Amino acid sequence: MDSDKVVRAMARWWQVKGNTRTSFKNGKTITVSQEDTDVTSHNPMLYDPLQDGNVRTSKTRQYLAALVVCLGAVAAGTALAWTSPVLPQISANATAVNVAHAIANATTVNNGTTVNNATIVTDVITTQPPQVDSHFKLTVDEQSWVSSLLAIGAFLGALPTGYIADAIGRRYTALAMDVPFILAWLSISFANSAGWLYFGRFLIGISTGSFCVVAPMYISEIAETSIRGTLGTLFQLLLTMGILFVYIVGSLVSWSTLSMMCLVVPILLFVGMLMLPETPVYLLKKGRRADAALSLKWLWGKYCDSRSAIQVIQNDLDQTSADASFMDLFSNRGARKGLIISILLMFFQQFSGINAVIFYTQFIFESAGSDVPASTSSIIVGVVQVIMTLASSLLIERAGRKILLLFSSTVMTICLAILGAYFFMKDSHKDVSHIGWLPLLCMVLFIISFSVGYGPIPWLMMGELFMPDVKATAAALSVMANWLCVFVVTKCFGVMIASWGSDFTFWFFAGCMALATVYVALALVETKGKSASEIQSWLSGR
């Protein structure tokens, strides 16, 4: 061996000193990013800078990767809001208002479905697009199926996504589940009957439910601890942008043109995902240490200390079972507690009363003496959601998850209680004309508080609370719970309004938010800045 090789060998030895994992293969020690039989372990890209103060990470590609995978959220948002401007255009002998009320009274998921803080406003918030002579018209029953099939598809698409993500990886799962998005928009764009719309809406539901699982999972596994919260809120932010896009464009163009424009998003998503790497966590879980290091170098920058980062991930993986079963999610205390927290946060998100507030948006605007058209009021609501969700992404790593959840539920409790009192006085035939501004103020504060707290944070924490061995299954169950709550709230909302009245309906949701405030205050700890092992130590009671 010549002198240059000796120098390089010693430099490599000092570089990995202290980062060698006690693992043996054929009697030989291997490091966390190198195996004797792995020729890629000698890739120069894997070499870390020597510890001379030059070690640093770059966050640019982490943001880029998160934005690309969150194009799935944009696609989901366009799908969720699509019925709002479209149904009035393809309704048989019905005005937009009649369509809204008919669908609101149907026993299907269609009248204000809130998913990931996104609201499908297909009842009173219907836009008024240009009149289009559609070559086919839908009956009220057909409209209800067009609205509800997305929720059914999303529920059915969530669970298998977890297993697929563990089998072929997060990246390939996103690519595979983007295909139904593309096929769905093609089916809808060229539909000439209700059957093609049914097919497209069901397919789009499958993709929507799938990306609710895989996108937060992907983001949580590529992000540094310092920006994990910010990246985690991007899914919600881009979803609200997708909704706002449909509100604005849908009021200007025909439904077929809108559908073709929505097709662009999943195509961009597919192209973008081809350029992204698989997550380091998944690769290391499969024993592909060199590939995991390469992925980390791509995401965190060539000057990052990939060996230390890989060691941390490996330590977390060493605490888990390589092939956890479905029952391990319930037998393991940490996993079980994490699942309970995640499902309860999803429950409180959907039982926050966001549907009720959105349902009455146009009426609240009118009570304040506004003559704003329905399409404009829905755009205003969409703009507020986007702005405040962006604010949440900026605040999440400063204020923390717990404080934002407490702020969110507390303000929503107060707003819902006041709205209940306002409708109680109105239904009692008392003069409320002098306080017509009050419900509008409550609605704005409610949407702001929802958007900074219970809108994005349940999805963020779903990616934080679980170890890699159970994360896919746990995320799938949490998403299914969310969609189940969507169905229950939406199906029961019309019955609650008819049986209880608007006042007691709002008070019911206020009670749910008061319960959420107590639960978060007593049962939740702050996860900001905590590593996966630290979060698991708390969940396991250590």
C-alpha positions in Angstrom: 0.0 0.0 0.0 1.5 3.4 -1.0 1.7 6.4 1.2 -1.4 8.1 -0.4 -3.6 5.1 0.3 -2.3 5.0 3.9 -3.3 8.7 4.3 -6.8 8.1 2.8 -7.3 5.0 4.9 -6.4 6.8 8.1 -8.7 9.7 7.2 -11.6 7.4 6.6 -10.8 5.6 9.9 -11.0 8.9 11.9 -14.1 9.9 10.0 -16.1 6.9 11.1 -14.6 6.6 14.5 -17.4 6.5 17.1 -20.0 5.8 14.5 -19.4 2.1 14.0 -22.4 0.0 14.8 -21.7 -3.4 16.4 -23.0 -5.5 13.6 -21.3 -8.5 12.1 -21.5 -10.1 8.8 -19.3 -13.2 8.2 -17.3 -12.2 11.2 -16.5 -8.7 10.0 -17.7 -5.4 11.5 -19.7 -3.1 9.2 -20.5 0.6 9.6 -24.0 2.0 9.4 -23.4 3.2 5.8 -21.2 0.4 4.5 -21.5 -3.3 3.9 -18.6 -5.4 2.6 -20.7 -6.7 -0.3 -22.1 -3.3 -1.2 -20.0 -1.8 -3.9 -22.0 1.5 -3.8 -20.6 2.1 -0.3 -17.4 3.3 -2.0 -19.3 6.0 -3.9 -17.4 9.3 -3.4 -20.8 10.9 -2.8 -21.0 9.0 0.5 -17.8 10.6 1.9 -18.6 13.1 4.7 -16.4 16.2 5.2 -13.8 15.6 8.0 -14.8 17.2 11.3 -13.1 20.5 10.6 -16.2 22.8 11.1 -17.3 22.4 7.5 -20.2 20.1 8.4 -23.6 21.7 7.6 -27.0 20.9 6.2 -29.0 22.5 3.4 -32.7 22.8 3.8 -33.5 23.8 0.2 -34.0 20.3 -1.2 -36.0 19.2 1.9 -38.5 22.0 1.1 -38.4 21.1 -2.6 -39.1 17.4 -1.9 -41.9 18.3 0.5 -43.5 20.7 -2.0 -43.3 18.1 -4.8 -45.0 15.4 -2.7 -47.6 17.9 -1.5 -48.7 18.5 -5.1 -50.8 15.5 -4.1 -52.5 17.8 -1.6 -53.1 20.3 -4.3 -54.7 17.6 -6.4 -56.8 16.5 -3.4 -57.9 20.0 -2.8 -59.1 20.5 -6.4 -61.0 17.2 -6.1 -62.6 18.2 -2.9 -63.8 21.6 -4.1 -64.7 20.5 -7.6 -68.4 19.9 -6.9 -68.9 23.5 -5.7 -68.7 25.2 -9.1 -69.6 22.2 -11.2 -72.8 20.8 -9.9 -74.8 24.0 -10.6 -73.7 23.7 -14.3 -74.8 20.1 -14.8 -78.0 20.1 -12.7 -81.2 19.0 -14.4 -83.8 21.8 -14.1 -82.5 23.2 -10.9 -80.9 26.5 -9.8 -77.7 26.5 -7.9 -79.5 27.2 -4.7 -82.0 24.3 -5.2 -79.1 22.0 -6.1 -77.4 23.1 -2.9 -80.4 22.4 -0.7 -81.2 19.1 -2.4 -77.7 17.8 -1.9 -77.5 19.2 1.7 -80.6 17.1 2.5 -79.3 14.0 0.8 -78.0 11.2 3.1 -74.5 11.3 1.6 -71.2 12.9 2.2 -71.6 16.2 0.3 -72.6 19.2 2.2 -69.5 20.7 3.7 -67.0 17.9 4.0 -63.8 19.0 5.7 -60.8 16.9 5.1 -57.3 17.9 6.3 -58.8 21.3 7.1 -60.1 21.5 3.6 -63.8 22.1 3.1 -66.0 20.9 0.2 -68.6 23.6 0.0 -71.4 22.0 -2.0 -74.3 23.5 -0.2 -74.9 27.2 0.3 -71.4 28.2 -0.9 -72.0 27.4 -4.6 -70.2 29.5 -7.2 -72.0 31.0 -10.1 -69.9 30.1 -13.2 -70.8 31.0 -16.8 -73.8 29.3 -18.0 -72.8 26.2 -20.0 -75.0 24.0 -22.1 -73.8 20.7 -20.8 -74.5 17.7 -23.1 -75.9 15.8 -20.1 -77.7 16.8 -16.8 -77.7 15.1 -13.4 -80.7 14.4 -11.2 -80.5 15.2 -7.5 -79.8 11.6 -6.7 -77.0 11.4 -9.3 -75.5 14.6 -7.8 -75.4 13.1 -4.4 -73.5 10.1 -5.7 -71.0 12.3 -7.5 -70.4 14.1 -4.2 -70.2 11.1 -1.9 -68.2 8.7 -4.0 -65.0 10.6 -3.3 -65.4 10.0 0.4 -66.1 6.3 -0.1 -63.0 6.0 -2.3 -60.8 7.8 0.2 -61.9 5.6 3.0 -61.2 2.4 1.0 -57.9 3.8 -0.4 -56.3 4.7 2.9 -55.7 1.3 4.5 -53.9 -0.6 1.7 -51.7 2.5 1.1 -50.0 1.8 4.4 -49.1 -1.8 3.4 -48.1 -0.7 -0.1 -45.8 2.0 1.4 -44.0 -0.6 3.5 -43.7 -3.0 0.6 -42.4 -0.9 -2.2 -41.5 2.4 -0.5 -43.0 5.8 0.0 -41.8 7.2 -3.3 -43.1 4.4 -5.5 -46.4 4.4 -3.6 -46.8 8.1 -4.3 -46.1 7.4 -8.0 -48.5 4.5 -8.1 -51.3 6.3 -6.3 -50.9 9.3 -8.6 -52.0 7.2 -11.6 -55.7 7.1 -10.4 -55.6 10.9 -10.1 -54.7 11.2 -13.8 -57.1 8.6 -14.9 -59.9 10.2 -12.8 -59.5 13.6 -14.3 -59.4 12.2 -17.8 -62.6 10.3 -17.1 -64.3 13.4 -15.7 -63.0 15.8 -18.4 -64.4 13.7 -21.2 -67.5 12.3 -19.4 -70.7 12.0 -21.4 -72.8 10.3 -18.7 -73.2 10.1 -14.9 -71.4 6.7 -14.9 -68.1 8.2 -16.1 -68.4 10.9 -13.4 -69.0 8.1 -10.8 -65.9 6.3 -12.0 -63.8 9.4 -11.9 -64.9 10.5 -8.5 -64.3 7.1 -7.0 -60.8 6.9 -8.4 -60.0 10.4 -7.3 -61.2 9.4 -3.8 -58.8 6.5 -3.7 -55.9 8.8 -4.6 -57.0 11.4 -2.1 -57.1 8.9 0.8 -53.8 7.5 -0.3 -52.0 10.8 -0.3 -53.4 11.6 3.1 -51.3 8.7 4.3 -48.2 8.7 2.2 -47.4 12.4 1.9 -47.2 13.1 5.7 -45.2 9.9 6.0 -42.7 10.9 3.3 -42.3 14.4 4.8 -41.7 13.1 8.4 -39.0 10.8 7.2 -36.9 13.3 5.1 -37.1 16.3 7.4 -34.6 17.5 9.9 -36.0 17.9 13.4 -35.6 21.7 13.3 -38.0 22.0 10.3 -40.1 18.9 10.6 -43.1 21.0 11.9 -42.9 23.5 9.1 -42.6 20.9 6.4 -45.5 19.0 8.0 -47.9 21.9 7.6 -47.2 22.2 3.9 -49.6 19.4 3.1 -52.4 21.4 4.6 -51.3 24.6 3.0 -51.1 23.3 -0.5 -54.5 21.5 0.0 -56.2 24.8 0.8 -54.4 26.3 -2.2 -56.0 23.6 -4.4 -59.4 24.5 -3.0 -58.9 28.2 -3.6 -57.8 27.5 -7.1 -61.1 25.7 -7.9 -63.1 28.4 -6.2 -61.5 31.1 -8.4 -61.1 29.4 -11.7 -64.4 27.5 -11.4 -66.3 30.8 -11.3 -64.8 31.8 -14.6 -64.7 28.7 -16.9 -66.8 25.7 -17.8 -66.7 22.6 -15.8 -64.9 20.6 -18.5 -62.2 23.2 -18.9 -61.8 23.3 -15.1 -61.4 19.5 -15.0 -58.7 19.6 -17.7 -56.8 22.3 -15.8 -57.0 20.1 -12.6 -55.4 17.3 -14.6 -52.2 19.3 -14.9 -51.5 19.0 -11.1 -51.1 15.2 -10.9 -49.1 15.2 -14.1 -46.6 17.6 -12.5 -46.7 15.5 -9.4 -45.7 12.3 -11.3 -42.8 14.1 -13.1 -41.6 15.6 -9.8 -41.7 12.3 -7.9 -39.5 10.7 -10.5 -36.8 13.1 -9.5 -37.0 12.6 -5.8 -35.2 9.9 -3.7 -36.7 7.3 -1.5 -36.7 8.3 2.2 -33.6 7.4 4.2 -35.7 5.7 6.9 -37.3 3.3 4.5 -34.0 2.5 2.8 -32.3 1.8 6.1 -35.2 -0.2 7.2 -34.6 -2.5 4.2 -30.9 -2.7 4.9 -29.8 -0.5 2.0 -27.4 1.7 4.1 -25.5 3.1 1.2 -28.6 4.1 -0.7 -29.9 5.7 2.6 -26.8 7.7 2.9 -27.0 8.8 -0.8 -30.7 9.8 -0.2 -29.7 11.8 2.9 -26.9 13.5 0.9 -29.4 14.6 -1.8 -31.9 15.9 0.7 -29.6 17.5 3.4 -26.7 18.6 1.2 -23.3 17.1 0.4 -21.7 18.7 3.4 -24.1 17.1 5.9 -22.8 14.5 8.4 -24.7 11.6 6.9 -23.0 9.0 9.1 -24.2 10.6 12.3 -27.7 11.0 10.9 -27.8 7.4 9.7 -26.6 6.3 13.1 -29.5 8.1 14.8 -32.0 6.6 12.4 -30.5 3.1 12.9 -30.7 3.5 16.7 -34.4 4.3 16.3 -34.9 1.3 14.0 -32.9 -1.0 16.5 -35.6 -0.2 19.1 -38.3 -1.6 16.9 -39.2 -4.9 15.3 -38.1 -5.2 11.7 -41.5 -6.7 10.6 -44.1 -5.5 13.0 -47.5 -7.1 12.7 -50.9 -5.3 12.8 -51.4 -6.4 16.4 -48.0 -4.9 17.5 -49.7 -1.5 17.0 -52.0 -2.4 19.9 -49.7 -4.5 22.1 -46.9 -2.0 22.2 -47.7 0.8 24.7 -46.0 3.6 22.8 -47.6 2.7 19.5 -51.0 2.2 21.1 -50.9 5.6 22.9 -49.7 7.3 19.7 -52.6 5.8 17.7 -55.1 6.9 20.4 -53.8 10.5 20.3 -53.7 10.6 16.5 -57.3 9.3 16.1 -58.6 11.6 18.8 -57.0 14.6 17.1 -58.7 13.5 13.8 -62.0 13.2 15.7 -61.7 16.7 17.2 -60.7 18.1 13.8 -63.9 16.9 12.2 -66.1 17.6 15.2 -64.8 21.1 15.4 -67.9 22.4 13.7 -66.1 23.5 10.6 -68.9 22.1 8.5 -71.5 24.0 10.4 -69.7 27.3 10.1 -69.0 26.8 6.3 -72.7 25.8 5.8 -73.8 29.1 7.1 -71.2 31.3 5.5 -73.5 33.0 3.0 -76.2 33.6 5.7 -73.6 35.0 8.0 -72.4 37.4 5.3 -76.0 38.5 4.8 -76.6 39.0 8.5 -73.7 41.4 8.5 -75.5 43.5 5.9 -73.3 42.3 3.1 -74.5 41.7 -0.5 -71.4 39.8 -1.4 -72.2 37.0 -4.0 -72.0 33.4 -2.9 -69.0 32.8 -5.2 -67.1 35.7 -3.7 -67.8 34.7 -0.1 -66.4 31.2 -0.8 -63.3 32.8 -2.3 -62.9 35.0 0.8 -63.2 31.9 3.0 -60.6 30.1 0.9 -58.2 33.1 1.0 -58.4 33.3 4.8 -57.7 29.5 5.1 -54.6 29.8 2.9 -53.2 32.8 4.7 -53.7 31.4 8.1 -52.4 28.0 7.2 -49.3 29.7 5.9 -49.1 31.6 9.2 -49.3 28.2 11.0 -46.4 26.9 9.0 -44.3 29.8 10.2 -45.4 29.6 13.8 -45.3 25.8 14.3 -41.6 25.6 15.2 -41.8 28.7 17.4 -45.0 28.4 19.3 -45.1 24.6 19.2 -47.9 22.1 18.5 -49.6 22.0 21.9 -50.0 25.8 22.4 -51.4 26.2 18.9 -53.9 23.3 19.5 -54.9 24.9 22.8 -55.3 28.3 21.2 -57.3 26.8 18.3 -59.8 24.8 20.4 -60.3 27.6 22.9 -61.1 30.3 20.3 -63.3 27.9 18.4 -65.2 27.0 21.6 -65.9 30.7 22.2 -66.9 31.4 18.6 -69.2 28.4 18.4 -70.9 29.3 21.7 -71.5 32.8 20.5 -72.9 31.6 17.2 -75.2 29.3 19.0 -76.4 32.1 21.2 -76.9 34.3 18.1 -79.1 31.7 16.4 -81.0 31.1 19.6 -82.0 34.7 19.8 -82.8 34.8 16.1 -84.9 31.7 16.3 -86.7 33.2 19.3 -87.7 36.2 17.1 -85.6 38.6 19.0 -84.1 41.7 17.2 -80.5 40.9 16.3 -80.1 43.4 13.5 -77.9 45.6 15.7 -75.4 42.7 16.2 -75.4 41.4 12.6 -71.6 41.9 12.5 -71.1 39.5 15.4 -71.5 36.2 13.6 -69.3 37.5 10.8 -66.6 38.3 13.3 -67.0 34.8 15.0 -66.8 33.1 11.6 -63.6 34.9 10.7 -62.0 34.1 14.1 -63.2 30.5 13.9 -61.6 29.9 10.4 -58.4 31.6 11.5 -58.1 29.5 14.7 -59.0 26.3 12.9 -56.4 27.0 10.1 -53.5 27.6 12.6 -54.4 24.6 14.8 -56.7 21.8 14.3 -56.5 22.1 10.5 -52.8 21.2 9.9 -51.5 19.9 13.2 -53.3 16.5 13.4 -51.7 15.6 10.1 -48.3 16.8 11.2 -48.4 14.8 14.5 -49.6 11.7 12.7 -46.2 11.6 11.1 -44.4 12.3 14.4 -46.0 9.8 16.8 -45.0 6.5 15.3 -41.8 4.5 14.8 -41.0 3.3 11.3 -42.2 -0.3 11.9 -45.8 0.7 12.6 -46.0 4.2 11.0 -47.6 3.0 7.7 -50.4 1.0 9.3 -51.0 3.6 12.0 -51.2 6.4 9.5 -53.6 4.4 7.4 -55.9 3.8 10.4 -55.8 7.5 11.4 -56.7 8.6 7.9 -59.6 6.1 7.8 -60.8 7.4 11.2 -60.7 10.9 9.7 -62.8 9.9 6.8 -65.2 8.0 9.0 -65.7 11.1 11.1 -66.2 13.1 7.9 -69.0 10.8 6.9 -70.7 10.7 10.3 -70.6 14.5 10.7 -71.8 15.2 7.2 -74.6 12.6 7.3 -75.8 13.7 10.7 -75.5 17.5 10.2 -78.8 17.9 8.3 -80.6 15.8 10.9 -79.0 17.8 13.8 -80.2 21.1 12.2 -83.7 19.8 11.7 -84.0 18.1 15.1 -82.0 20.3 17.4 -82.0 23.6 15.6 -79.0 25.7 14.6 -78.4 26.9 18.2 -78.0 23.5 19.8 -76.0 22.2 16.8 -73.4 25.0 17.3 -73.4 24.4 21.1 -72.8 20.7 20.5 -69.7 21.4 18.5 -68.6 24.0 21.1 -68.8 21.2 23.7 -66.6 19.0 21.5 -64.0 21.8 21.3 -64.1 22.4 25.0 -63.4 18.7 25.5 -60.6 18.9 23.0 -59.1 21.8 25.0 -59.1 19.7 28.2 -57.7 16.7 26.5 -54.8 18.5 24.9 -54.0 20.4 28.1 -53.9 17.2 30.2 -52.8 14.4 27.9 -50.5 15.9 25.3 -46.8 17.0 25.6 -45.0 19.2 23.2 -43.2 17.4 20.4 -41.5 20.4 18.9 -37.7 19.8 18.6 -37.9 16.2 20.0 -36.4 13.3 18.2 -38.3 10.2 17.4 -36.7 8.3 20.3 -37.6 11.1 22.7 -41.2 11.1 21.6 -41.4 7.3 21.9 -39.9 7.5 25.4 -42.8 9.8 26.5 -45.4 7.6 24.8 -44.0 4.5 26.4 -44.0 6.1 29.9 -40.2 6.1 30.2 
